[in-house]
Amino acid sequence: MAHPVIGTPWQKLTHAVPEEELEGVEKYWRASNYLSVGQIYLRSNPLMKSDFVDEKTGQARDFSRADVKHRLVGHWGTTPGVNFLFGHVNRLIADHGQSTVFLMGPGHGGPAGTSQSLLDGTYREVRPDITDDEAGLQKFFRQFSYPGGIPSHFAPETPGSIHEGGELGYTLSHAYGAIMDNPSLLAVAVVGDGESETGPLATSWQSNKLVNPKTDGIVLPILHLNGYKIANPTILARVSDAELAEFFEGMGYDPHFFVAGFDNESHASIHRRFANLLEEVFDQICDIKAAAEEGDETRPVYPMIIFRTPKGWTCPKHIDGKKTEDSWRAHQVPLASAKDTHEHFRVLRNWLKSYKPEELFTEGGQVKDDVVAFMPQGDLRIGANPNANGGKIFQKLELPDIHEHEIPVAEKGHGWGAAEAARVFGAYTADVLAKNDNFRIFGPDETASNRLQDAYKVTGKQWDAGYYADGDNDELLFPSGKVVEQLSEHQCEGFLEGYVLTGRTGVWSSYESFVHVVDSMVNQHCKWLEATVREIPWRAPIAGLNILLSSHVWRQDHNGFSHQDPGFIDLLLNKSNETHVVNAYYPCDANMALAVAEKVYQSTNCVNAIFCGKQPAPTFITVDDAKAELEEGVAEWKWASSAESIDDADLVIATCGDVPTLEALAALDMLKKLGVKATFVNVVDLLKIQNASENDLAISDERFNELFGHDKPVLFCFHAYSGTIRRLVWDRPNHDNFHVHGYEEKGSTTTPFDMLRLNNMDRWALAADALRIVDAEKFADQIQKWEDFRLEAFKFACDEGYDHPDFTSWVWPDAAATSNGQLSATQMTAGDNE
């Protein structure tokens, strides 16, 4: 799928930028600055009229402190610089017909984003309550950072935004993800100089080696150096231009410097200089695109702009005798006492008047035509570009039949084979990739390690960072490909977010323990989705953000304790159940992994976490049974249960996760021989067992009773921390009878059995605990035998270096008696996590 080409992209101008357009940009800048200051400060009298009719008294009065908000919340410092850039980018779009999205890294420039969308007309299209008159302007001002209003960032509520900027560091990651497979798109990515000090942003400069100017769009980074963070100078603002140039040239960019606002240069001169620079930069971009179209595969040197202007540009230079413009003091609200003191109010009034609002707005509160005459129209408007509302151009994937990859359990028996679930997931994903050109795979150097390598039968790794002549180590590297690897979880997450926010679908994989690196990024994406689902109906649904979490806690043969942490699920559980923007899937085997893959690749407006093992393991259920179980999220495996019904059972054995399921089945096999009766329940969609009182998509309490009983003990074997289950079911009937086994924060570089033993998840520990639950006194001797064997098996592993045959040779009785039906000691011991 190619995104729609809007206008005629990548065309140079054949003439100089007309003066009347730059006059329009100047008026736009003044209008957006006025609107931005108004949003921070004003609750009424938006045009500062001397005969404003007070809404409370009904009497006419002059502009006064009564018109200032009681709580002054927001950020001014970066806003005027962003407003300036918005104006010039609008002019560029209009003159070139270039499809463009604008990413605001300095999230504190939120007033600029809402001002921009008001001026391009898109804000009132999605918010008809903001009427085109004085009352609408007043409402626009009052709602900003106000109870019942809108956030202070470039949030999803603002048309044209695909990057809120609430958490700094991901502007370029999102921008480069947006332009992948999107050859007609220009992404202008404004990077704040405070943001430039973050780790994720620092590594994202390398993104230019992972795109292709022929098949992808172009990112234009603009480093917005205004000198200060909240209370300190920024590093890049204090180093010399020569050092900056060397740094960015080393990153593969051609930096263009622009400095303005520190002297008495006229605005007309500043606008002319920047327009000329922007045309020079865009000419370079057009040359890059043209060369790529002609077959030039040399990695281009991409232009960027270093935009150095004062923090708080155009605000009062001094307040209370202290420097304000070009100071950290301009960061938030420069006049904190504008309502409380007449002196600060006087300064605010003069500040607002300096933008000459009478030249920009009519008496009735409308923006004058000559302020916006130069701006783009229709879908070319920043706020209307369909790439910034990706659901509008989202196309469902053409999905292959998952039965083509099915492990033949129906013929071979439950528990047959030794399939790697993540590899089967990867084989199906490769088929998805082959059928769709709006799909990508991202990974931090672990695509093959996490068993997605079948993708390389379809595509290569996209790479433009140099090749060796002999090619022995470069066989999978290509200038264009649908797999992108960079050893940065931040980049993988950011690329995929940018990709799905602009209407496409993909997946990225991570070692389970290291997905925590992007906890806050996932949190921010969830918040974007939560806001969208709750209250932004004009944002069309986008594809689910799919994260495959493999190399999980129970198999860390090469790595050990440092690579063990299954707690990502607990972050996801913090998200709202009202909006249902998170899903957590724990496929028990390869066929269930197929069912999960099919489901997540069709999902929208959510984050899907798939916790999937990659080591050889039996397959227990058919694809059709997996799909049926996934539909409800949980199922009793009657073929495994030793009790006819739950009423007949001594206990319920429940599992969630591949390794716990295998161990629990082996434990049940042992218990059957002692006459213990149990029903066996498997959970794949973890949130479906959450308290029905908290989650309206969870199974009902009646269904919960059918599966887990009214008063039966439940031995629950869970992939992650046991407290997670208790958190989920505290309001369920029979929750006090849950006995949960989970990861206990123990382990090292050791054998699979020993890892289980250390965390009391091995089959002997589970079976012994089941006997304690049923009748500890009656089964005391058997419990002791199993505890003794656990120590014996541990000693065997220490002596021999591999696990005891009683552990490695077990197979579920239904499985065909073939060598493929068993896991050898080598299979159970070997791993290749890194």
NUNU-265089 format. One record per residue (C-alpha): z, y, x; residue in one letter. Coordinates in pm, whole numbers, plus 32768, in hexadecimal, padded with zeros to 4 digits. Example, Ala and Ser with C-alpha at 12.3 -4.5 7.8 and 13.67 -1.06 7.14 Angstrom:
<marpas>
830C7E3E84CEa/82CA7F968557s/
</marpas>
This chain:
<marpas>
800080008000m/7FA281558087a/805A82848009h/7F87837F7F4Fp/7ED5847E8025v/7F2D85D37F9Ai/7E2D86DC7FF2g/7D6186BB8131t/7E52865D8245p/7E4C86A683B7w/7D5387C783A9q/7D6D88F5848Dk/7D4B8A58840Fl/7C0D8B0C846Bt/7CAC8C63844Eh/7DEC8D1884A3a/7F098D0D83ACv/7ED38E3B82C6p/7FCF8F5682CFe/80048F448157e/80778DDC8178e/81748E3D8281l/81EB8F5881A3e/82208E4E809Bg/82E38D798191v/83C28EA481E0e/84058EDB806Ek/84458D678041y/853E8D748162w/85F78E9D80D1r/85F88DFF7F76a/867A8CB17FF3s/87838D5D80C6n/87F08E267F96y/87F78CEE7EC0l/88BF8C377FCCs/89C78D467FF0v/89D68D5D7E76g/8A188BEA7E56q/8B3C8BFC7F46i/8BDE8D367EB7y/8B768D967D57l/8BE18D117C06r/8B4B8E2A7B32s/8A728F647B3Fn/896F8EB57C1Bp/889A8FEF7C4Al/89C390D67C94m/897591B47B69k/8A4092EB7B25s/8A2E92AD79ADd/8A72913979A9f/8B0A90C2785Fv/8C46900078ACd/8C458EAD77FDe/8DB98EC277B0k/8DE39029773Bt/8C84906C76BDg/8C9691BD776Dq/8BA09243786Da/8C26926D79CDr/8BB892987B34d/8B9991807C35f/8CFE91387CA2s/8DF090407D34r/8E008F9F7BDCa/8CA48F157C23d/8D178E587D59v/8D818CEC7D3Fk/8EF38C9D7D5Bh/8EAF8B7E7E4Br/8DB38BD27F59l/8D1D8A897FC9v/8BE18A44808Eg/8B368A8381DAh/8A6F8BAF8243w/8A418B8883BBg/890E8AA883CDt/887E8B0F827Bt/87B38C4582D9p/87018B8F83F2g/86AC8A708308v/86348B6C8203n/854C8C038309f/84BE8AAB835Al/84918A5481EBf/83C48B8F81BBg/82DC8B4782DDh/82B389D88289v/82548A3B8127n/81498B2181B6r/80C98A088295l/80B389168171i/7FF88A10809Ba/7EFF8A6E81AAd/7EB7890B821Eh/7EE2883F80E1g/7FCA876281ADq/80B0866B8101s/820686B98192t/837186598167v/848B872E81F3f/85C48689827Fl/86F2876682B5m/87D086D383C2g/88CA87F083A9p/89528779825Cg/8A2388B28248h/88E1896D81FEg/88F888F28098g/88CE8A4F7FFEp/877B8A6280AAa/870489228003g/8760898E7EA3t/86D38AEA7EDFs/858D8A507F56q/856789727E25s/85B78A967D3Dl/84AB8B667DE5l/83A08A577DDFd/83E98A1B7C6Eg/845488B17C83t/85C588F27C47y/858D89797AEBr/84A188597A9Ee/85BA875E7ACFv/86CB884C7A5Br/864789047929p/87A8898578EBd/87738A6C7A16i/86A28B577947t/85AD8C5079DDd/867E8D817994d/87BD8E2F79FAe/88978D307946a/87E88C1579F9g/88148CC27B47l/89848CEF7AFEq/89A78B7E7AABk/88E98B277BE9f/89E08BF17CB8f/8B178B7D7C05r/8ACF8A067C14q/8AC289F67D90f/8BF989497E1As/8C9B898A7CCCy/8D5488A87BD7p/8C5387F67B02g/8B4188787BE5g/8A7D87F97D10i/8AD587927E75p/8AB9887A7F9Es/89C087A38061h/884A875C8043f/88B3864F7F4Ea/87E685677E6Ep/881886637D54e/872687497E0Ft/85B087097DE6p/850186C87F30g/862B86307FE3s/862684D7807Bi/873A85258173h/888385BB8108e/890785FC8263g/8A6F85CB81F8g/8AA484EF8327e/89F5856E845Cl/891184A2853Ag/88008402846By/86FA850E842Et/85F78481851Bl/863D831784BBs/85F9836C8350h/84CA844083A8a/84268332847Cy/8470822C8372g/83C9830E8272a/828383328334i/825781C08388m/8126813382CEd/80FC82918240n/7FDF8326830Fp/7FAE845F823Cs/811984D2824Al/81AE85E08326l/832A85D0833Fa/83C9871283B7v/851D86A98439a/861287C28480v/871E874B8570v/885F88138582g/88DF885A86DDd/8A3387CD8681g/8983869A85FAe/88C5867B8742s/8A0C861B87EDe/8A3584DB8720t/89DF838387A6g/88F08321868Cp/8828846186B1l/8819843E882Aa/877A82E78817t/8692834886FAs/85C4842187E4w/853582D4885Bq/849582988707s/834D832E877Fn/831181EE8845k/831F811C8707l/821681C4862Fv/809B81CE8636n/7FED831985EAp/7EC98260854Ak/7F88818A8452t/80BE8265842Ed/80FE83D283E3g/818E84D484D0i/82EF85538502v/831D86B98574l/847F86DD85FBp/8510883C85F8i/8652885D86C0l/870E89768614h/87DE8A10872Al/88C38B138691n/89C88AEB879Bg/8B018A7086EFy/8BA4895B862Bk/8CD38999854Fi/8DA58A318662a/8CFB89EA87AEn/8BB48A288860p/8AB48911885Dt/8A488867899Ci/88D1888D8976l/88F489FE8922a/89A28A418A6Cr/88BC89888B5Cv/87908A3D8BEDs/86358A378B57d/85BD89878C91a/86BA886F8C60e/866388538AF0l/84F3883F8B43a/852B872E8C44e/860186678B52f/850A866C8A34f/83DD86398B14e/849185058B92g/84B784958A29m/833E84AE89FDg/832885FD894By/827E87478995d/838E8847894Ap/832A899D88C8h/84378AA788DEf/846C8BB487D9f/857E8CBA87F5v/85C38DC886F5a/86D98E968659g/87918F048792f/86F1905C87B3d/864F916386D9n/84FD90B886B5e/846E90F8855Cs/845E8FE18460h/82E790108448a/82C58FCA85BCs/83AC8E9C85A8i/82E88E068488h/819C8E3F853Br/82198D988678r/82A38C6A85C0f/816D8C4184E8a/80978C438621n/817B8B4286C4l/81788A638592l/7FFB8A6E858Ee/7FF18A1586FFe/80D788EE86C2v/8016887C8592f/7ED188908657d/7F6D87A08752q/7FCC86B68637i/7E6B86C285AAc/7DE1866F8703d/7ECF8546871Bi/7E5E84C485C8k/7CEF84F8861Ba/7D0C84458769a/7DBC832086C5a/7CA9830785BFe/7BA982FB86D7e/7C5C81D28772g/7D2C82778880d/7E5D819588ABe/7F08826B89B3t/806282CC8942r/804E843C88ECp/814285428959v/81C385BF880Cy/8217872E87DDp/836E87A58778m/840888FC8748i/854D897C87DBi/85AE8A8B86E5f/86BA8B6F8775r/87488C6F8680t/88A38D01863Dp/89998C3B856Fk/89C28CF58428g/88818DB98467w/886E8EF9838Ft/89DC8EF58329c/8AC390158394p/8AD39025850Ck/8C4B9064850Dh/8D59902A8408i/8EBA90AE843Dd/8E4E91168598g/8DEF8FB385FCk/8C948F39864Ek/8C038E788527t/8A898E5C8545e/8A398D868676d/8B998CF6866Bs/8C498BBF85F4w/8CF98CA484FBr/8BBA8C9F842Aa/8BC98B2783FBh/8C628B1782A0q/8CC28C4B81D4v/8CC08D8282AFp/8D718E5781AAl/8E8C8D7A8139a/8F418E938082s/8E198F2B7FCBa/8ECC8F037E7Ek/90248F647EFAd/8FE290A07FC2t/8F0591C87F76h/8E9F91E680E4e/8E10908680F0h/8D6E90B87F9Cf/8CC991F7801Ar/8C3D913C8144v/8BBC9029805El/8B1491267F79r/8A6491CD809Cn/8A00907C8127w/895F90157FDFl/88B491677FBAk/881F91468116s/872A9046808Ay/86A7914B7F8Ek/86C1906D7E5Bp/861891757D83e/84D691267E43e/84FC8FB27E0Bl/85788F877CA5f/851F902B7B5At/862290D37A7Fe/86258F9879B0g/867A8EBA7AD7g/85248E1F7B1Bq/849C8DF97C7Cv/837E8EEF7CA8k/82248E597CCCd/81DF8EEC7E24d/83128E397EB2v/827A8CE17E76v/81048D2A7E66a/80C88C927FBFf/81778B477F6Em/80D689F47F2Bp/8098897D7DC9q/80B988387D08g/811B86FF7DC9d/80F387B77F12l/823588747ECBr/835487F67FA2i/842587B27E6Dg/830A86FA7DBBa/827986267ED3n/828384C07E4Dp/82EC843F7FA4n/843684F47F6Ca/8466843C7E23n/83F582EC7EA4g/842982327D61g/82FD82ED7CD4k/8214823C7DC5i/82DC80FB7DE5f/820B7FC37DB1q/82A47E707D6Ek/82637D6C7E77l/81767C4D7E3De/82637B2A7E78l/81FD79CB7EDFp/828F789A7E32d/83D9783F7ED7i/839A76D07E81h/829C76CA7F9De/83C076D48091h/84AD75F47FCFe/857B74EE8087i/853B73AB7FBEp/869A73677F45v/861E72D07DFDa/857071B97EBDe/865771977FE7k/87AB71CB7F44g/88BA72D37F45h/8920732780A6g/87DB72BA8149w/874773498284g/87A674448389a/86F775858327a/874676DE83ADe/877577B38276a/872178FA8322a/85E2786183B0r/857577F28255v/85C9795181D7f/84F379D382F6g/83CE78F082A9a/83C7796B8144y/83EA7AD281BEt/82BB7A9E829Fa/81F47A39816Cd/826B7B7480BCv/81F97C3C81E9l/80A37B9881DFa/806D7BF38073k/80E77D5B807En/809A7E83815Cd/81C17F4980D2n/82C47E658174f/83677E6D82CDr/846B7DB58398i/855E7E6E847Af/86537DDE8573g/87267E3586A5p/86787D458799d/86EA7C2086C2e/85CA7BD785D5t/858F7A848676a/86FD7A4586BAs/87407A768548n/8622798684F9r/85217A78846Dl/84227A26857Bq/8322798F848Fd/82C07AF98451a/820C7AED859Ey/810F79FD8506k/80A97B218429v/80E87C5984F7t/81677CD48645g/827D7DB886B2k/82127F23869Dq/82397FAE87FBw/81AE80D888B6d/829380ED89E3a/81B380518AECg/812D7EF98B41y/812A7E1D8C78y/7FDA7DBA8D04a/802A7C468D13d/80987C428BA7g/81787B108BD0d/829C7BC28B31n/81D37CA08A46d/81227BA2896Ee/81C27C1C882Al/81A07D92886El/808A7E5187BFf/80387FC0877Dp/80557F79860As/812B7E718564g/82187E3B8442k/83477DD98514v/840C7EED85BFv/85227E9D86B3e/860A7F8E8763q/875E7F2987E4l/8811801886FBs/88A07FBA85ABe/8899812C8554h/872281378587q/86E47FF984BEc/87AF8079839Be/871981D583B1g/85B2815983CAf/85DC8078829Cl/868A818781D2e/856F827A8219g/8472816A81C5y/8509810F8074v/855982788016l/83E482BF8031t/838181A07F4Fg/836380658022r/842B7F218051t/84B87E738183g/85D37DB78226v/869C7DD68365w/87767CD3840As/88B57CF084D1s/89C07C198567y/8ACC7C1A845De/8BDB7CB18533s/8B097DD685A9f/8A917E51845Av/8BD87F148462h/8B258001854Fv/8A77808E841Cv/8B9580778322d/8B8A81EC82E5s/8A0E81F382C7m/8A1580E381BFv/8B2E81A08117n/8A5B82DD810Cq/892B82238082h/8A0681887F76c/8A8A82DF7F18k/8923835D7EFEw/88D5823B7E13l/8A1682667D4De/89C983D37D0Ba/8863837B7CB0t/88C282687BBCv/89D683337B18r/893684837AE3e/87D884B37B74i/86E384147A7Fp/85B784C47B19w/85DC83FC7C5Ar/851782BC7C1Da/85B281757C9Bp/856D81167E04i/856E7FBF7EA6a/86B67F1B7F01g/872C7F478068l/87317DE280ECn/88147D7F820Ei/88107C1A8291l/895B7BCF833Dl/893B7A9D8417s/89D77A23855Bs/8B0D7A238487h/8C7C79F684C7v/8C85787984BAw/8B82783985C9r/8BAC790D8700q/8B6A78058805d/8ADE78F48909h/8BBF7A1A88C0n/8D1679D98831g/8E287AB887ACf/8D747C0387E8s/8C5D7B9486FDh/8D3F7B2985DFq/8D757C1684BDd/8D0F7BC18357p/8DA77CFD82C4g/8C6B7DB88262f/8C9D7D348101i/8DDB7DFF80DFd/8D1D7F43811Al/8C257EE2800Al/8D3A7E967F13l/8DA980007F26n/8C6D806C7E73k/8C6580BA7D01s/8C467F987C0Fn/8BD280927B0Ce/8A8980C67BC1t/8A607F667C55h/89BF7FDF7D96v/8A407EC57E75v/8A027D507E75n/8A997C4D7F5Ba/89ED7AFC7F71y/8A7479CA8026y/896278BE8015p/89F777638040c/88B976D180D8d/87477709811Ea/86CF76E27FB7n/87CE77DC7F3Cm/875D78C78051a/85FF78B47FBEl/867E79097E64a/87427A2F7EEFv/86127AAD7FB1a/853E7AA77E77e/86477B697DB8k/86907C767EB9v/85217CBD7EF8y/85027D187D87q/86417DE77D6Fs/865A7F617D4Ct/8762806F7D84n/88567F937E42c/88C67F117F93v/88A47D997FBDn/89787CF080C8a/890D7B888108i/8A077ABF81D7f/893279A08254c/896A78A18369g/885C78508463k/88D4770384F2q/885A75AE847Ap/890F7542833Fa/88D9745D8212p/883174D980D5t/88F174857F9Af/883375097E6Di/86CD752E7DFBt/861D767B7DE2v/8627766F7C66d/879C76257C67d/87CA77407D61a/871078347C81k/87DF77C97B54a/892377F47C14e/88B579447C9El/886A79BD7B3Ee/89D9799F7AE3e/8A5979C67C44g/8B34788F7C3Bv/8B1377257BCDa/8BCE75DF7BBBe/8B2474D27C8Cw/8B5873AD7BA2k/8AAA72C27C93w/8BBA730E7D91a/8CE773167CA9s/8DC971E67C9Bs/8E5C72487B4Aa/8DA3721F7A02e/8E197371798As/8F08748279EFi/900973F978FBd/8FFA72B079B9d/901373537B0Fa/913C73627BFAd/90B274A07C90l/8F7C75757CB5v/8ED675907E08i/8E0D76D27E1Da/8D3677567F36t/8C7A788E7F9Cc/8BB1788280DDg/8AE57778818Ed/8BE176EE8287v/8D0676F08192p/8C2A76388098t/8BCE752B8193l/8D3874FB81FDe/8DB974F88097a/8CBB73EF8032l/8D237319815Aa/8E8F734880F4a/8E3E72E67F8Dl/8D9271AC800Bd/8ED7715180BBm/8FA871A27F87l/8ED170CD7EA2k/8F346F9A7F6Ak/909F6FE27F17l/905670037DA3g/9086717D7D9Bv/8FBD72167C81k/8F2173697CB7a/8E0D74417C2At/8D3774F37D2Bf/8CCB765C7CF3v/8BE377257DD2n/8BCA78A17DD0v/8A8F79497E56v/8AA77AA67DBCd/8C077B097E1Cl/8C2C7C2E7D2Fl/8BEE7B4C7C03k/8D537AC57C21i/8DE97C217C3Cq/8EDD7C847B2An/8E1D7CB379E7a/8EFA7DE079A9s/8E637E847ADDe/8CFD7E077AD0n/8C347DEE7990d/8B2E7D137A39l/8C2C7C107AA9a/8C597ACC79EAi/8D427AE178C0s/8EAA7A6E78CCd/8E47795377E1e/8D3E78DD78D5r/8E31790B79F6f/8F2178217942n/8E0E7721790Ee/8DC9771D7A83l/8F2377507B1Af/900976D97A07g/912777707940h/923876DC7A16d/918F76067B1Fk/91CF763F7C90p/909C76C77D41v/905676897EB1l/8F6577A27F04f/8EA9778D8050c/8E1778E180A7f/8D31795281BEh/8DF27A93820Ba/8F5B7B0B81F8y/902E7A6380EDs/90B67BB08072g/8F5B7C067FF3t/8F707AF67EEAi/90CB7B607E81r/904B7CC37E5Er/8F337C4A7D7Dl/8FF27B6A7C8Dv/91487C0D7C69w/910A7C517AF6d/906A7B017AA8r/911979F079E4p/91B278E87AC7n/919779C87BFAh/92F679697C6Ad/927D78037C9Dn/917778657D9Ff/91B477D97EFDh/90BA788C7FDCv/904378218133h/8F7E791F81FBg/8F4879A48358y/909779E08402e/90267AB4852Be/903379968621k/8F2B790286FFg/8E7B790D884Bs/8D4A787D88F3t/8D8B771F8877t/8CF6760087AFt/8CA77615863Bp/8DC7752D85DEf/8EC175E786B1d/8E5A77308618m/8E9C769B84C1l/8FE375FD8532r/9069774285BBl/903377E78468n/909E76BE8391n/8F43769B82FDm/8EF075408381d/8ECF74278284r/9011737D82F0w/90DA74BE82C5a/903B74F7816El/9073739280FDa/91DD739A8175a/921A74DF80BBd/918274487F81a/927773287F97l/9398741A7FC4r/932774CD7E89i/9304738B7DC1v/943A72CE7E37d/94BD731A7F94a/95CC72117F86e/94EA70F97F0Dk/93E1713F8013f/94C8719D8131a/945370828214d/92E370CC81DCq/931A723E8218i/93C071EE8363q/92A4710483C9k/91A67215838Dw/927473168447e/929372258569d/911E71E98568f/90DC735E857Dr/919B736686C4l/90EC722B873Be/8F9772C286EEa/8FF673FF87A5f/905F733888D6k/8F18727788C5f/8E5273BC88CBa/8F1D743A89F2c/8EE572F78AB2d/8D7772BB8A60e/8CF0741A8A21g/8C6273C088CDy/8CEF73718777d/8D7C722786F9h/8C79713D8659p/8D4571308518d/8CF672A084F5f/8B8B729F8562t/8B15716184B8s/8B94719B8356w/8A9071AE8241v/8ABA71CE80C9w/8A9770728030p/896870D17F5Dd/8893712B8089a/8784703A80F5a/87F16F5A8213a/87036FEB8311t/873B708C845Es/86D771D683BCn/87FA71B182D1g/88F671DB83E6q/895572ED84D5l/89637277863Bs/8A7472E28728a/897273B887D8t/890B74658696q/8A6F74A8862Em/8ACF752F8783t/89A475F187FCa/895777528790g/88877874880Dd/892479AE8789n/88BA7A8188AFe/
</marpas>
